[in-house]
Each structure stands twice: as C-alpha cells, then as structure tokens.
Amino acid sequence: MKWHRFVPTMLIVGVFCLGSAIVQPVSAQVVQDQVSGSLLVYALFDAHTSGPNVTKLRVTNLASVSVRVNITLVCGGVSDQEASIGSPFFPPVANEFCATTNREVSLTGGQTNVYTVTKAFTSTADTDLFPPSGCQEGFALVWAIDATGAPIAFNNLIGSLEIFYGAGAGGTPVEATNAIAFRSPKSPPQGTVLGTIDPVTLHRVVSFGGATPDYEALPLMLFGDFAAINATLTSSAGTPPVITRFESATNLILIDLNLLLTAETNRQANAIINFYDHNENLYSGDGWQFVCFARVPLDLIDPVVDKALGAFTDYGNIRLAPNPTSRTNPGILAAIEEISTAGAPSAPGTVIGATLRTLFHGLQTTINTVVLP
C-alpha cells in the first residue's frame, strides 16, 4: 500500500476582476467541479449501517490512453469543540487521528468505473471500497499516479458521487454532486511526476498554488446559499396541490486538505463562518473547529439559522474562510447538504428531498501543500 500526503501552503497572488472575459491559465483558475483535473475531491461518502446507506463514486478517464489512479477514503477526527458538544453529534473525546483506506486501480482510455463505498464487509465485489473500522462517513480523494504510485499531471479525470439511503445499493438515490477537480499546470506534458521527496520523512510533498505549483491553489473564501432549518419550502393549494415541505436538516460539510495521509496526528483546522439572511442581515457565527472532515448541522454553528427561533428568514447564504492558527494552515473545501420532509421537523415525516452542493470558490490567495507518504 503506497501513501502520499497532501499539505497546503499559502501565498498572495493576483486578484482578478470577476467580470473579466479573459481566459485564465490553469495556475490562476478558480478550482471547481465543472472541469477535468489530475486530482478529484468527493465532498462526502455516507456508509451508515443504520440505512444501510452506500455511496457510489464514479471516476472517468477522458483521455484516449490508460491511467492508474489512487482512491483514498478519509475519515474525520474529533476536534476539541466537537468533543465539548458530544453525543449524539460527536464522540465525547477529542481525537486528531484521521483514519484512511486506499487502493490503486487502472482506467483504460475513455473508461468510467463506479466504486461502491459500503460497510457490508461480506461483499467480495472488486469495485467495493471499505471505510476504516469505526468510520461511516467522510470524503474521498482520487488522483492520477504512475506505475510507482507517485502523483502525476493528468488533467483528464472527472467524477461524481451518488448517495443511496436504505437497502444499500438497492435503496433510494437521494443526493448527488460532481467531484471538485484540481488541474495541474504541469500538464502538458501529460504524465509529469508531481511533488518532491522530503529527505527526512521520505514522504512526497505536492503543492497547491505558488510559483511552480503541482496543482491549482485552494480557495481563500467559499460561498453558498441554503434553506434555514424549520423553513417552509413549498406551500400551495394548487391543482394538483403541492406537498408542503419543511427543511428538517441543513448540514455544512467541511474538508481540510492540509492532510497527513499517514499514521501521523493531523491538526485541527478552524473555519471563520458568517451567515446572511434574505434581508441581508449579518450573523457572525463563532466558526467551527474540525479535524480533516466534519458534517455539521448549521444550527450547531449558530442557532440563529433555526427559523423556529424567529430571527432568520427561510433562505440565506453562508460565507466562510480558513482561519490560520499557529497550529495549522488549513486548505478548506465545503459543501451544503439539505434534507426536507413532508412534516415539520417537530413532527418529521418521510424524507422527500435531499440535495448536496459544493460551495462556490473565491479566487485563490494561498499556497498549500499536501504530503503523500
């Protein structure tokens, strides 16, 4: 099993006019989920056994030549803030270890493979991926590699995820989104080996952003809209009548790419988080502290986004940014998950709607690095 660790670093680069029609070079583009890349980030896998739930990860090679890829599942630790909240949302003891599992697979030219993230360990399918023991949710990374397992520039990968609730892969598909793609400015030529070997740890270190980056830079700020918890989403007596939907849960998915994909302890990341309601009122939350990954109900970050409390509107938007500390320089990606039911959250009914959307990414102003063992 070969490991490689990603660790992001930061640097101020140019600021581009948002209305500009100029095509930006790879090194200046904002990372997004509408392009192909050399590295893919899947914002969430859900393999909770209570469903049982499974997640399908699709990986496509757009090139006419074959390529090998590393697929890594990453589970979150427990931050001090999360441990203080405890059950039923988080374990009561802080833990800065992020468990991972990985495998290497080959894709022929033009091939799409689908891999199932499941906790059904009795399965023997070649396309099944098993999260680490004790882990039922997290995020996934896929990156192009050479025959030795080293990361390479290969801007021809795209991907998406689909989550099924209940009855495993035979359950109801409820959420889907594209993978976030990081392109490499070092392609062409295709196949260039990325990163350098740390002489002490012998890990390979790859960079995001900077003068000669291996991958595009991570975003400095992230933005997105959301439905407030307890919001009434539809209510109409038309013909036929529209079923009234209530927002029963809105979760923020947080990912820190300042990763040690080894048995080493990871660092706690901090995100600065602000909320704006429909009337442009600003609510400054306390932010959130997490380790590698978190799936956090928005009202744990700030109770004001629960419309039942009377202050917030049905809809609003969220803006967040990494909060560097003396312990870490986080490289944060994020997504919003919304779940609605036919009954109010106080008397929840059947889940009739669920969405998962990656946040919009602001222009980069940082360099980050990731360490691969």
C-alpha positions as CSV (number, residue, x, y, z in Angstrom):
1,M,0.0,0.0,0.0
2,K,1.5,3.3,-1.1
3,W,0.7,6.5,0.7
4,H,1.2,10.1,-0.3
5,R,0.4,13.1,2.0
6,F,-1.1,16.4,0.8
7,V,-0.2,19.5,2.8
8,P,-1.3,23.0,1.6
9,T,0.8,26.3,1.9
10,M,-0.2,30.0,1.3
11,L,0.8,33.0,-0.7
12,I,-0.8,36.2,-2.0
13,V,-1.3,36.1,-5.8
14,G,-3.1,38.4,-8.2
15,V,-6.7,39.4,-7.9
16,F,-8.9,39.0,-11.0
17,C,-11.9,41.1,-11.9
18,L,-15.0,38.8,-11.5
19,G,-16.5,40.3,-14.7
20,S,-13.4,39.7,-16.9
21,A,-13.8,37.7,-20.0
22,I,-10.1,36.8,-20.1
23,V,-9.4,33.1,-20.1
24,Q,-7.2,32.4,-17.1
25,P,-4.3,30.0,-17.2
26,V,-4.5,26.8,-15.2
27,S,-2.4,28.2,-12.4
28,A,-4.8,31.1,-12.0
29,Q,-8.2,29.4,-12.4
30,V,-10.6,29.0,-9.5
31,V,-10.9,25.3,-8.6
32,Q,-14.4,24.0,-9.5
33,D,-16.5,20.9,-10.2
34,Q,-17.1,21.7,-13.9
35,V,-13.7,20.8,-15.3
36,S,-11.4,17.8,-15.6
37,G,-8.3,17.5,-13.4
38,S,-5.4,15.5,-12.1
39,L,-6.9,15.3,-8.6
40,L,-10.6,14.9,-7.6
41,V,-12.2,15.6,-4.3
42,Y,-15.5,13.9,-3.5
43,A,-17.2,16.0,-0.8
44,L,-19.0,13.2,1.1
45,F,-19.4,9.5,1.3
46,D,-22.1,8.1,3.6
47,A,-21.9,4.4,4.5
48,H,-24.0,4.5,7.7
49,T,-25.1,1.0,8.6
50,S,-28.4,2.2,10.0
51,G,-29.7,2.6,6.5
52,P,-27.8,0.8,5.3
53,N,-26.5,3.6,3.2
54,V,-24.0,3.4,0.4
55,T,-22.2,5.9,-1.8
56,K,-21.3,5.4,-5.5
57,L,-18.1,7.1,-6.6
58,R,-17.8,7.5,-10.4
59,V,-14.4,8.1,-12.0
60,T,-14.0,8.8,-15.7
61,N,-10.8,8.9,-17.8
62,L,-11.4,11.4,-20.7
63,A,-8.1,10.6,-22.3
64,S,-7.5,8.0,-25.1
65,V,-4.7,6.4,-23.0
66,S,-4.9,4.4,-19.9
67,V,-4.1,5.8,-16.4
68,R,-3.7,4.4,-12.9
69,V,-5.4,6.3,-10.0
70,N,-5.2,6.2,-6.2
71,I,-8.6,6.2,-4.5
72,T,-8.4,7.2,-0.8
73,L,-11.2,7.4,1.7
74,V,-10.6,9.9,4.5
75,C,-12.5,9.9,7.9
76,G,-12.5,12.8,10.3
77,G,-11.1,13.1,13.7
78,V,-12.8,14.9,16.6
79,S,-11.9,18.5,17.5
80,D,-11.9,20.0,21.0
81,Q,-15.0,22.0,20.0
82,E,-16.8,18.9,18.7
83,A,-15.9,16.8,21.8
84,S,-17.3,19.5,24.1
85,I,-20.7,19.1,22.3
86,G,-20.5,15.3,22.4
87,S,-23.4,12.9,21.9
88,P,-25.4,12.5,19.8
89,F,-23.5,14.5,17.2
90,F,-19.9,13.7,18.1
91,P,-17.8,11.4,20.3
92,P,-17.1,13.0,23.7
93,V,-13.3,12.7,23.4
94,A,-11.1,14.7,21.1
95,N,-9.1,12.7,18.6
96,E,-6.7,14.2,16.0
97,F,-6.2,11.0,14.0
98,C,-7.9,10.7,10.6
99,A,-8.2,7.1,9.5
100,T,-7.9,6.3,5.8
101,T,-8.1,3.4,3.4
102,N,-6.9,3.3,-0.2
103,R,-6.5,1.3,-3.3
104,E,-4.9,1.7,-6.7
105,V,-6.9,0.9,-9.9
106,S,-6.5,1.3,-13.7
107,L,-8.8,3.1,-16.1
108,T,-8.5,2.5,-19.8
109,G,-8.9,5.3,-22.3
110,G,-12.5,6.7,-22.1
111,Q,-13.5,4.3,-19.3
112,T,-15.9,5.1,-16.4
113,N,-15.7,3.0,-13.3
114,V,-18.2,3.1,-10.4
115,Y,-17.0,2.2,-6.9
116,T,-19.3,1.5,-4.0
117,V,-18.4,2.7,-0.5
118,T,-20.1,0.3,1.9
119,K,-19.7,-1.2,5.3
120,A,-21.0,-4.5,4.0
121,F,-17.7,-6.3,4.6
122,T,-19.1,-9.6,3.4
123,S,-19.1,-8.2,-0.1
124,T,-16.4,-9.5,-2.5
125,A,-17.0,-7.2,-5.4
126,D,-13.9,-5.8,-6.9
127,T,-15.5,-2.4,-7.1
128,D,-16.3,-2.2,-3.4
129,L,-14.5,0.3,-1.1
130,F,-14.5,-0.2,2.6
131,P,-14.0,2.7,5.0
132,P,-11.8,2.2,8.1
133,S,-13.1,0.5,11.1
134,G,-15.4,2.7,13.1
135,C,-15.9,5.2,10.3
136,Q,-19.2,5.6,8.4
137,E,-18.8,8.9,6.7
138,G,-16.0,11.1,5.3
139,F,-14.7,12.3,1.9
140,A,-12.8,10.7,-0.9
141,L,-9.7,11.7,-3.0
142,V,-8.8,10.3,-6.4
143,W,-5.5,11.3,-8.1
144,A,-3.6,10.1,-11.2
145,I,-0.4,8.1,-10.4
146,D,2.4,6.4,-12.3
147,A,3.5,2.8,-12.0
148,T,5.4,3.5,-8.8
149,G,2.4,5.2,-7.1
150,A,3.7,8.8,-7.5
151,P,1.2,11.5,-8.4
152,I,1.3,12.7,-12.0
153,A,-0.1,15.6,-14.1
154,F,-3.1,14.1,-16.0
155,N,-5.8,16.7,-16.5
156,N,-8.3,14.1,-17.8
157,L,-10.2,12.9,-14.8
158,I,-13.8,13.8,-13.9
159,G,-16.0,12.3,-11.3
160,S,-19.3,12.4,-9.3
161,L,-20.9,10.8,-6.3
162,E,-24.4,9.5,-5.6
163,I,-25.7,8.5,-2.1
164,F,-28.3,5.9,-1.6
165,Y,-30.4,5.8,1.6
166,G,-31.7,2.4,2.9
167,A,-31.3,-1.1,1.5
168,G,-27.8,-0.4,0.4
169,A,-27.3,0.0,-3.4
170,G,-30.9,-1.0,-3.9
171,G,-32.1,1.9,-1.8
172,T,-33.3,5.4,-2.9
173,P,-30.7,7.7,-4.5
174,V,-31.1,10.9,-2.6
175,E,-28.0,13.0,-3.1
176,A,-25.5,13.6,-5.9
177,T,-22.9,16.1,-6.9
178,N,-19.8,16.4,-9.1
179,A,-16.3,15.9,-7.7
180,I,-14.2,19.1,-7.3
181,A,-11.3,18.9,-9.8
182,F,-7.8,20.3,-9.3
183,R,-5.9,20.7,-12.6
184,S,-2.1,20.6,-12.8
185,P,-0.3,23.4,-14.6
186,K,2.5,20.9,-15.3
187,S,0.4,19.2,-18.0
188,P,1.3,19.2,-20.8
189,P,3.3,17.1,-21.0
190,Q,1.0,14.5,-19.6
191,G,2.5,12.2,-17.1
192,T,4.9,14.6,-15.4
193,V,5.7,13.4,-11.9
194,L,4.5,15.9,-9.3
195,G,6.0,16.9,-5.9
196,T,9.3,16.4,-4.2
197,I,10.5,13.8,-1.7
198,D,11.1,15.1,1.9
199,P,14.6,13.9,2.8
200,V,13.7,13.3,6.4
201,T,10.3,11.6,6.2
202,L,10.7,10.2,2.7
203,H,7.1,11.4,2.0
204,R,6.2,13.1,-1.3
205,V,5.1,16.7,-0.9
206,V,2.9,18.3,-3.6
207,S,1.9,21.9,-3.7
208,F,-1.3,23.8,-4.4
209,G,-0.7,27.2,-5.8
210,G,2.6,29.2,-5.8
211,A,5.2,30.0,-8.4
212,T,5.5,26.4,-9.7
213,P,2.5,24.6,-8.3
214,D,1.7,20.9,-8.8
215,Y,-2.0,21.6,-8.6
216,E,-4.2,24.7,-8.7
217,A,-4.4,26.7,-5.5
218,L,-7.1,26.1,-2.9
219,P,-9.8,28.9,-2.5
220,L,-9.4,31.6,0.1
221,M,-13.1,32.1,0.6
222,L,-16.2,29.9,-0.1
223,F,-19.8,30.9,-0.6
224,G,-23.2,29.2,-0.9
225,D,-26.9,29.6,-0.3
226,F,-29.0,27.4,2.0
227,A,-32.5,26.8,3.4
228,A,-32.8,27.6,7.1
229,I,-33.8,24.8,9.4
230,N,-37.6,24.7,10.0
231,A,-38.1,26.8,6.9
232,T,-41.3,26.2,4.9
233,L,-40.1,25.4,1.4
234,T,-43.3,24.9,-0.5
235,S,-46.9,25.5,0.4
236,S,-49.6,25.7,-2.3
237,A,-53.2,24.7,-2.7
238,G,-52.9,24.4,-6.5
239,T,-54.3,21.7,-8.7
240,P,-52.9,19.2,-8.0
241,P,-51.9,20.5,-4.6
242,V,-48.2,20.9,-3.8
243,I,-47.0,18.9,-0.8
244,T,-45.8,21.2,1.9
245,R,-42.0,20.6,2.5
246,F,-40.1,21.6,5.6
247,E,-36.4,21.9,6.0
248,S,-35.6,19.3,8.6
249,A,-31.8,19.5,8.4
250,T,-29.1,21.6,6.8
251,N,-25.6,20.4,7.2
252,L,-22.3,22.0,6.4
253,I,-19.6,19.6,5.0
254,L,-16.1,20.8,5.8
255,I,-12.9,19.3,4.3
256,D,-9.3,20.2,5.2
257,L,-6.8,19.3,2.6
258,N,-3.9,20.1,4.9
259,L,-3.7,16.3,5.3
260,L,-1.3,13.8,6.7
261,L,-2.3,10.6,4.8
262,T,-0.1,8.6,7.1
263,A,-0.5,7.3,10.7
264,E,0.5,10.7,12.0
265,T,-1.6,13.0,14.0
266,N,-3.5,15.7,12.0
267,R,-4.0,19.2,13.0
268,Q,-7.3,20.9,14.0
269,A,-8.5,23.4,11.3
270,N,-10.5,26.5,12.0
271,A,-13.1,28.0,9.7
272,I,-14.5,31.5,10.0
273,I,-18.2,31.4,9.2
274,N,-20.8,34.1,8.6
275,F,-24.5,33.9,7.7
276,Y,-26.6,36.4,5.9
277,D,-30.4,36.1,5.8
278,H,-32.8,37.1,2.9
279,N,-32.8,40.7,4.2
280,E,-29.0,41.0,4.1
281,N,-28.7,40.9,7.9
282,L,-25.3,39.5,9.0
283,Y,-25.0,36.9,11.7
284,S,-21.4,36.2,12.7
285,G,-21.0,32.7,14.0
286,D,-18.2,31.5,16.2
287,G,-16.8,29.5,13.4
288,W,-16.0,25.8,13.5
289,Q,-13.0,23.7,14.5
290,F,-12.6,20.3,12.9
291,V,-10.1,17.6,12.1
292,C,-9.9,16.6,8.4
293,F,-13.6,16.3,7.9
294,A,-16.9,17.4,9.5
295,R,-20.6,17.0,8.8
296,V,-22.1,19.7,11.0
297,P,-25.8,20.8,11.4
298,L,-25.8,24.5,10.8
299,D,-27.7,25.3,14.0
300,L,-24.8,23.9,16.0
301,I,-22.6,26.5,14.4
302,D,-25.2,29.3,15.1
303,P,-28.7,28.6,16.5
304,V,-30.0,31.7,14.7
305,V,-30.3,29.7,11.4
306,D,-33.2,27.8,13.0
307,K,-36.2,29.7,11.7
308,A,-38.3,28.4,14.6
309,L,-36.4,30.9,16.8
310,G,-38.0,33.8,14.8
311,A,-34.9,35.8,13.6
312,F,-33.8,34.1,10.4
313,T,-35.7,34.0,7.0
314,D,-36.5,30.9,5.0
315,Y,-33.3,31.3,2.9
316,G,-29.9,32.8,3.4
317,N,-26.3,32.4,2.4
318,I,-23.1,31.3,4.1
319,R,-19.6,32.7,3.6
320,L,-16.6,31.0,5.2
321,A,-12.8,31.2,5.0
322,P,-9.9,29.3,6.6
323,N,-8.7,30.8,9.9
324,P,-4.9,30.1,10.1
325,T,-3.6,29.5,13.6
326,S,-0.2,28.7,15.0
327,R,-1.0,25.0,14.7
328,T,-2.2,24.8,11.1
329,N,-2.7,26.5,7.8
330,P,-6.0,24.9,6.6
331,G,-6.9,24.4,3.0
332,I,-10.7,24.2,3.2
333,L,-13.3,23.0,0.8
334,A,-17.0,22.8,1.7
335,A,-20.5,21.7,0.6
336,I,-24.1,22.2,1.8
337,E,-26.4,19.3,2.4
338,E,-30.2,20.0,2.7
339,I,-32.8,17.4,3.8
340,S,-36.5,18.2,3.7
341,T,-39.5,16.2,4.9
342,A,-43.3,16.2,4.4
343,G,-43.8,17.0,8.0
344,A,-42.4,19.8,10.1
345,P,-39.1,19.0,12.0
346,S,-41.1,19.0,15.3
347,A,-43.1,16.1,13.8
348,P,-40.9,14.8,10.9
349,G,-42.4,12.8,8.1
350,T,-41.0,11.0,5.1
351,V,-37.8,12.4,3.6
352,I,-38.9,13.8,0.2
353,G,-36.0,15.8,-0.8
354,A,-32.2,15.9,-0.2
355,T,-29.5,17.9,-2.0
356,L,-25.8,18.1,-1.8
357,R,-24.0,21.1,-3.4
358,T,-20.3,22.1,-3.3
359,L,-19.8,25.7,-2.3
360,F,-18.6,28.4,-4.8
361,H,-14.9,29.0,-4.5
362,G,-13.4,32.5,-4.3
363,L,-10.1,33.4,-6.0
364,Q,-7.1,31.9,-4.5
365,T,-4.7,33.9,-2.4
366,T,-2.9,31.0,-0.8
367,I,-0.4,28.2,-1.5
368,N,-1.0,24.9,0.2
369,T,0.9,21.6,0.2
370,V,-0.2,18.0,0.8
371,V,2.1,15.2,1.9
372,L,1.8,11.8,0.4
373,P,3.9,9.2,2.2
